[in-house]
Amino acid sequence: MLFTSACSALQPQTATGGAKIIVAWHSLSGLRERVLLDLVDRWNRSNPDGTTIIPERRDAALIPALLNEANQKGQPALILSAPNQAAAYHQKGWVRPLDAFITDANSDIGWGALDRNDLYPFVFSAGQASDGATIGIPFAASARVVMYNRNWVRSTLNVTDTMPLDWPQFSALCGKIVSQLRGAACFGLDGSAITMDEWVNAHGGRVMTNAGQVNFPSASMVNGLDRMLGFLQTGQAYRSNDAQLLREDFVTERVPFMFDWSDRIEEYKLAVKQRSNFPLGIGLLPSAGSTFATPVQTSLWLIVKSPNLERDKYAWKFVKWLSSSEQTLRWAIPTGDLPLRTSVINHFSQLNDATLSQHQNDLVVAFWPRMGQAALASPAFVQAPCIRAAQSDSIRQILDGQPISPTIQGFQSGVVGCGRN
């Protein structure tokens, strides 16, 4: 009956006019969809407002057209969206800015100061639009990390098996590996996937500022690209457009380092155990100074604006509930995503769920605090995919051995062609 009601043009209302059915559109599938459905079931069984969430899967590419054609009664209350899509919806006036909810003095609605401080900084930057409005709250978040073979690092340094913290240390280690084991490289680069963000962030800069400006040119960008070119020219790194081949080289101990996303760590743990069984390390990208920065990919919960503020408030309460320590933990453990809160590790004992609690001593769980503090999300801008394409083109030119200056000029031209938000 609930699903039939959700498809109706007339949504069920409470006696006071607030909608009791909240329809949420998402594009998840497989394991991630099952985990979301489990969380929705938990909310529907226990929420004090008596609000029922109805999740519906939609093709992300079709959502703009569906929103444009739908009348107010046919629209969802919530959408799980990529940041650039969220920015486009915000431009069209389809989504409600969340700042008034976040700062509401009523603790049942707003986040108090202590609550906001418990959330990692990327939670707010990921959903920030070019005009400064908070238009979305992250749900899924995957950070770029470095997996490494601790045996290789220990045998090369003869001192420690920890990930080098800065670029000079990392470069020196790679140089020793290449000189001692001729024909061996330090790591591989996926020329079809890696973006300039990762290298610029790790060298103390940003490609795109919080104000939506492309930070060009900058010393950090030049330093990052120059170091990448140095790795390639000295044989310490190699290029492949086959991500699976890169992972195979790492798992079978042909290279000691692998750059990948945090939601794949469990796959690496299983593959290493089955294939080579070496001690697996997890680290952050090296830093140019004392501050570590690693890119994070997120999807955002958006509230579709309606004339009924009470409906929007009910939808916000569900989003807020999803960001609580218990719920973000229930999402992060099975999916491998980064939880949203600093205190989440303290909530294993409150789960009463052995299948989740047994993970509290996992390697990746112990790494969450460092990963969360270093996670750096780009704001939600419409032209982000275009800028990423320009980044990728520039990276490919460098991997092909072209000089840095013409490459940067090409990147600048590509970004100018993206248009403004």
C-alpha positions as CSV (number, residue, x, y, z in Angstrom):
1,M,0.0,0.0,0.0
2,L,2.9,2.3,0.8
3,F,4.5,1.9,-2.6
4,T,1.2,2.4,-4.3
5,S,0.6,5.5,-2.4
6,A,4.1,6.8,-3.2
7,C,3.3,6.6,-7.0
8,S,0.1,8.5,-6.6
9,A,-0.1,12.2,-7.7
10,L,-1.7,13.1,-4.4
11,Q,0.7,12.3,-1.6
12,P,-0.7,11.3,1.9
13,Q,-0.8,14.2,4.4
14,T,-1.1,14.5,8.1
15,A,-3.9,16.3,9.8
16,T,-1.6,19.4,10.1
17,G,-0.7,19.3,6.4
18,G,2.8,17.8,6.7
19,A,3.6,14.9,4.3
20,K,3.9,11.5,6.0
21,I,5.4,9.9,2.9
22,I,8.9,11.0,1.9
23,V,9.9,9.7,-1.5
24,A,13.7,9.5,-2.0
25,W,15.3,9.1,-5.4
26,H,18.7,7.4,-5.7
27,S,20.8,5.7,-8.4
28,L,22.4,3.0,-6.2
29,S,22.5,-0.7,-7.0
30,G,23.8,-3.9,-5.7
31,L,25.3,-3.9,-2.2
32,R,25.0,-0.1,-1.7
33,E,21.3,-0.2,-2.5
34,R,20.7,-3.0,-0.1
35,V,22.5,-1.1,2.7
36,L,20.4,2.0,2.0
37,L,17.2,-0.1,2.1
38,D,18.3,-1.5,5.5
39,L,18.8,2.0,6.8
40,V,15.5,3.1,5.5
41,D,13.8,0.1,7.2
42,R,15.4,1.1,10.5
43,W,14.1,4.7,10.1
44,N,10.6,3.6,9.2
45,R,10.4,1.2,12.2
46,S,11.5,3.7,14.8
47,N,11.3,7.4,13.9
48,P,9.3,9.5,16.3
49,D,7.6,11.6,13.6
50,G,5.8,8.6,12.0
51,T,7.3,9.6,8.7
52,T,7.8,6.8,6.1
53,I,10.6,7.0,3.6
54,I,10.0,5.4,0.2
55,P,13.3,4.8,-1.7
56,E,13.0,4.7,-5.5
57,R,15.8,4.0,-8.0
58,R,16.1,6.4,-10.9
59,D,18.7,6.7,-13.7
60,A,20.8,9.7,-12.7
61,A,20.9,10.9,-16.3
62,L,17.1,11.0,-16.4
63,I,16.5,12.9,-13.1
64,P,16.8,16.4,-14.6
65,A,14.1,15.7,-17.2
66,L,11.9,14.1,-14.6
67,L,12.2,17.0,-12.3
68,N,11.6,19.5,-15.1
69,E,8.4,17.7,-16.1
70,A,7.0,16.8,-12.7
71,N,4.5,19.0,-10.9
72,Q,4.9,19.6,-7.2
73,K,2.9,16.5,-6.3
74,G,5.0,14.2,-8.5
75,Q,8.4,15.4,-7.3
76,P,10.4,13.4,-4.7
77,A,11.3,15.0,-1.4
78,L,14.9,13.8,-1.5
79,I,17.5,13.0,-4.2
80,L,20.9,11.4,-3.8
81,S,23.0,13.2,-6.3
82,A,26.6,13.8,-7.6
83,P,27.8,17.3,-6.5
84,N,27.9,18.8,-10.1
85,Q,24.3,17.6,-10.6
86,A,23.4,19.2,-7.3
87,A,24.9,22.5,-8.4
88,A,22.8,22.4,-11.6
89,Y,19.6,21.7,-9.6
90,H,20.5,24.6,-7.3
91,Q,20.9,27.0,-10.2
92,K,17.4,26.1,-11.4
93,G,16.0,26.7,-7.9
94,W,14.8,23.1,-7.5
95,V,16.5,22.3,-4.2
96,R,16.2,23.9,-0.7
97,P,19.4,25.4,0.9
98,L,20.0,23.6,4.1
99,D,21.7,26.3,6.2
100,A,18.5,27.3,8.0
101,F,18.0,23.6,9.1
102,I,21.7,23.2,10.1
103,T,21.7,26.3,12.3
104,D,18.2,25.9,13.8
105,A,18.2,26.4,17.5
106,N,15.9,23.5,18.0
107,S,18.2,20.5,18.7
108,D,15.6,18.2,17.1
109,I,16.3,19.9,13.8
110,G,19.6,21.8,13.9
111,W,23.2,20.7,14.6
112,G,24.6,22.3,17.7
113,A,28.2,23.5,17.9
114,L,29.4,20.2,19.4
115,D,27.6,18.2,16.8
116,R,29.0,20.2,13.9
117,N,32.5,19.9,15.3
118,D,32.1,16.1,15.4
119,L,31.5,16.1,11.6
120,Y,34.6,16.0,9.4
121,P,35.3,19.3,7.5
122,F,34.6,17.7,4.1
123,V,30.9,17.2,5.1
124,F,30.2,20.9,4.7
125,S,32.6,21.7,1.9
126,A,31.3,18.9,-0.4
127,G,27.8,20.4,-0.5
128,Q,28.7,24.1,-0.8
129,A,27.6,25.9,-3.9
130,S,29.3,28.8,-5.6
131,D,27.1,31.3,-3.8
132,G,28.1,29.8,-0.4
133,A,24.8,28.0,0.2
134,T,24.9,24.5,1.7
135,I,22.8,22.5,-0.8
136,G,23.6,18.9,0.2
137,I,25.0,16.7,2.9
138,P,27.3,13.8,1.9
139,F,26.1,10.2,2.3
140,A,28.8,8.1,0.5
141,A,32.4,9.3,0.6
142,S,35.5,7.6,-0.8
143,A,39.0,9.1,-0.2
144,R,42.1,8.6,-2.3
145,V,44.6,6.6,-0.4
146,V,47.9,4.7,-1.0
147,M,48.1,1.0,-0.4
148,Y,51.6,-0.3,0.0
149,N,53.6,-3.5,0.6
150,R,55.1,-3.1,4.0
151,N,57.7,-5.8,3.2
152,W,59.1,-3.8,0.4
153,V,59.3,-0.6,2.4
154,R,60.8,-2.3,5.4
155,S,63.5,-4.2,3.4
156,T,64.4,-1.0,1.5
157,L,64.6,1.4,4.4
158,N,65.8,-1.2,7.0
159,V,64.2,0.9,9.7
160,T,60.4,1.2,9.3
161,D,57.5,-0.2,7.3
162,T,55.4,3.0,7.4
163,M,54.4,5.1,4.5
164,P,56.8,8.1,3.8
165,L,55.1,11.3,5.0
166,D,56.4,13.8,2.5
167,W,57.4,13.9,-1.2
168,P,61.2,14.0,-0.7
169,Q,61.1,10.9,1.5
170,F,58.8,9.1,-0.9
171,S,61.0,10.1,-3.9
172,A,64.1,8.9,-2.1
173,L,62.5,5.5,-1.3
174,C,61.3,5.1,-4.9
175,G,64.8,5.8,-6.1
176,K,66.3,3.2,-3.8
177,I,63.8,0.6,-5.0
178,V,64.5,1.2,-8.7
179,S,68.3,1.2,-8.2
180,Q,68.3,-2.0,-6.1
181,L,65.8,-4.0,-8.2
182,R,66.6,-3.1,-11.8
183,G,63.5,-3.3,-14.0
184,A,61.2,-2.7,-11.1
185,A,59.1,0.5,-10.8
186,C,57.7,2.1,-7.7
187,F,54.1,2.5,-8.8
188,G,51.8,2.8,-11.9
189,L,49.6,5.6,-13.0
190,D,46.2,5.2,-14.6
191,G,46.4,7.7,-17.4
192,S,42.6,7.5,-18.1
193,A,41.5,8.2,-14.5
194,I,44.0,10.1,-12.4
195,T,43.2,13.9,-12.2
196,M,45.4,16.9,-11.4
197,D,43.5,17.5,-8.2
198,E,45.3,14.7,-6.4
199,W,48.8,15.9,-7.2
200,V,48.0,19.6,-6.6
201,N,46.3,18.9,-3.3
202,A,49.2,16.8,-2.1
203,H,51.6,19.7,-3.0
204,G,49.7,22.2,-0.9
205,G,47.3,23.8,-3.4
206,R,43.9,23.6,-5.0
207,V,42.9,23.4,-8.6
208,M,39.5,24.9,-7.8
209,T,39.0,27.3,-4.8
210,N,35.9,27.3,-2.6
211,A,34.8,30.5,-4.5
212,G,34.6,28.5,-7.7
213,Q,37.8,30.0,-9.2
214,V,40.4,27.9,-11.1
215,N,43.6,28.5,-9.2
216,F,45.9,29.0,-12.2
217,P,48.7,29.3,-12.5
218,S,50.1,28.3,-9.1
219,A,53.5,27.1,-7.8
220,S,51.8,24.0,-6.2
221,M,50.4,23.0,-9.6
222,V,53.7,23.3,-11.4
223,N,55.5,21.5,-8.5
224,G,53.1,18.6,-8.6
225,L,53.3,18.2,-12.4
226,D,57.1,18.5,-12.4
227,R,57.4,15.8,-9.8
228,M,55.0,13.5,-11.7
229,L,57.2,14.0,-14.8
230,G,60.3,13.2,-12.8
231,F,58.9,9.9,-11.6
232,L,58.1,8.9,-15.2
233,Q,61.5,10.0,-16.7
234,T,63.5,8.2,-14.0
235,G,61.6,4.9,-14.5
236,Q,60.1,5.1,-11.0
237,A,56.6,5.2,-12.3
238,Y,54.9,3.8,-15.5
239,R,51.7,4.5,-17.3
240,S,48.8,2.1,-18.0
241,N,45.3,2.8,-19.1
242,D,44.1,-0.5,-17.6
243,A,43.3,0.0,-13.9
244,Q,42.9,-3.7,-13.3
245,L,46.4,-4.3,-14.7
246,L,47.8,-1.8,-12.1
247,R,46.0,-3.6,-9.3
248,E,47.3,-6.9,-10.5
249,D,50.9,-5.6,-10.5
250,F,50.5,-4.5,-6.9
251,V,48.7,-7.6,-5.6
252,T,51.3,-9.9,-7.1
253,E,54.2,-7.8,-5.6
254,R,55.6,-6.4,-8.9
255,V,55.3,-2.8,-7.5
256,P,55.2,-1.7,-3.8
257,F,52.7,1.2,-4.1
258,M,49.2,1.5,-5.4
259,F,47.0,4.7,-5.6
260,D,43.3,3.9,-5.3
261,W,40.1,4.8,-3.6
262,S,39.3,3.8,0.0
263,D,36.1,1.9,-0.8
264,R,38.3,-0.7,-2.6
265,I,40.5,-1.4,0.5
266,E,38.5,-4.6,1.4
267,E,39.1,-5.9,-2.2
268,Y,42.8,-5.4,-1.8
269,K,42.9,-7.1,1.6
270,L,41.2,-10.2,0.1
271,A,43.2,-10.2,-3.1
272,V,46.5,-9.9,-1.2
273,K,45.6,-12.6,1.2
274,Q,44.7,-15.0,-1.6
275,R,47.5,-14.2,-4.0
276,S,50.6,-13.1,-2.0
277,N,49.8,-12.7,1.6
278,F,52.1,-9.8,2.3
279,P,51.5,-7.2,5.1
280,L,49.3,-4.5,3.6
281,G,49.8,-0.9,4.6
282,I,47.4,2.0,4.1
283,G,48.6,5.6,3.9
284,L,47.8,9.1,2.7
285,L,49.3,10.7,-0.3
286,P,52.6,12.3,0.7
287,S,52.5,15.9,1.7
288,A,54.4,19.1,0.7
289,G,54.3,20.3,4.3
290,S,52.6,19.5,7.6
291,T,49.1,19.5,6.2
292,F,47.9,16.4,4.4
293,A,45.2,16.6,1.8
294,T,43.5,13.8,-0.1
295,P,40.7,14.1,-2.6
296,V,37.3,12.7,-1.6
297,Q,34.4,11.7,-3.9
298,T,31.0,12.1,-2.5
299,S,27.3,11.8,-3.3
300,L,24.9,14.3,-1.6
301,W,21.4,14.2,-0.2
302,L,19.4,17.1,-1.6
303,I,16.0,18.3,-0.4
304,V,13.7,19.2,-3.3
305,K,12.1,22.5,-2.6
306,S,8.3,22.4,-2.1
307,P,5.7,24.9,-0.9
308,N,5.3,22.7,2.2
309,L,8.1,23.6,4.5
310,E,7.0,20.9,7.0
311,R,7.6,18.2,4.3
312,D,11.0,19.6,3.7
313,K,11.7,19.6,7.4
314,Y,10.7,15.9,7.7
315,A,13.1,15.1,4.8
316,W,15.9,17.0,6.6
317,K,15.4,15.0,9.8
318,F,16.0,11.8,7.8
319,V,19.2,13.2,6.3
320,K,20.3,14.3,9.8
321,W,19.5,10.9,11.1
322,L,21.6,9.3,8.4
323,S,24.6,11.4,9.5
324,S,24.4,10.2,13.1
325,S,27.3,8.1,14.3
326,E,25.4,4.8,14.3
327,Q,23.9,5.1,10.9
328,T,27.1,6.4,9.2
329,L,28.9,3.5,10.8
330,R,26.3,1.0,9.5
331,W,26.9,2.5,6.0
332,A,30.7,2.6,6.1
333,I,31.4,-0.9,7.3
334,P,29.8,-2.9,4.4
335,T,30.4,-0.3,1.7
336,G,34.0,0.7,2.6
337,D,33.1,4.4,2.5
338,L,34.5,6.9,4.9
339,P,32.1,7.7,7.8
340,L,31.2,11.3,8.4
341,R,32.1,11.7,12.1
342,T,35.2,11.8,14.2
343,S,33.4,9.9,17.1
344,V,32.1,7.1,15.0
345,I,34.7,4.5,16.3
346,N,33.2,4.9,19.8
347,H,29.9,3.6,18.7
348,F,30.9,0.0,17.8
349,S,29.9,-1.1,21.3
350,Q,26.4,0.4,20.9
351,L,25.6,-1.5,17.7
352,N,24.5,-4.8,19.2
353,D,25.4,-6.3,15.8
354,A,28.2,-8.8,15.8
355,T,28.6,-8.7,12.0
356,L,29.6,-5.0,12.3
357,S,31.3,-5.0,15.7
358,Q,33.8,-7.5,14.6
359,H,35.3,-4.9,12.3
360,Q,36.3,-2.4,15.1
361,N,39.9,-3.5,15.0
362,D,40.3,-3.6,11.2
363,L,43.2,-1.8,9.6
364,V,40.9,0.5,7.6
365,V,38.9,1.4,10.7
366,A,42.0,2.5,12.6
367,F,42.9,4.7,9.6
368,W,39.5,6.5,9.5
369,P,40.6,9.4,11.7
370,R,43.6,10.3,9.5
371,M,41.6,9.8,6.3
372,G,38.7,11.9,7.6
373,Q,40.8,14.9,8.7
374,A,42.8,14.9,5.4
375,A,39.7,14.5,3.1
376,L,39.3,17.5,0.9
377,A,36.1,17.8,-1.1
378,S,35.8,20.2,-4.0
379,P,32.6,22.4,-3.7
380,A,29.6,21.7,-5.9
381,F,30.1,23.3,-9.2
382,V,28.3,22.7,-12.5
383,Q,31.5,22.8,-14.6
384,A,33.4,20.3,-12.4
385,P,33.2,17.4,-15.0
386,C,34.5,19.7,-17.7
387,I,37.4,20.8,-15.5
388,R,38.2,17.2,-14.6
389,A,38.3,16.4,-18.4
390,A,40.8,19.3,-18.9
391,Q,42.8,17.9,-16.0
392,S,42.8,14.4,-17.4
393,D,43.9,15.7,-20.8
394,S,46.8,17.6,-19.2
395,I,47.8,14.5,-17.2
396,R,47.8,12.4,-20.4
397,Q,50.0,14.9,-22.2
398,I,52.5,14.7,-19.3
399,L,52.4,10.9,-19.4
400,D,53.0,11.0,-23.1
401,G,56.2,13.0,-22.4
402,Q,55.1,16.4,-23.5
403,P,56.7,19.5,-21.8
404,I,55.0,20.9,-18.7
405,S,54.5,24.5,-20.0
406,P,52.5,23.7,-23.1
407,T,50.6,21.2,-21.0
408,I,49.6,23.8,-18.5
409,Q,48.6,26.2,-21.3
410,G,46.5,23.4,-22.7
411,F,44.9,22.9,-19.3
412,Q,44.2,26.6,-19.1
413,S,42.5,26.7,-22.5
414,G,40.4,23.6,-21.6
415,V,39.2,25.2,-18.4
416,V,38.3,28.5,-20.1
417,G,36.2,26.5,-22.5
418,C,34.2,25.0,-19.6
419,G,32.2,28.2,-19.0
420,R,31.2,29.6,-15.6
421,N,29.0,28.2,-12.9
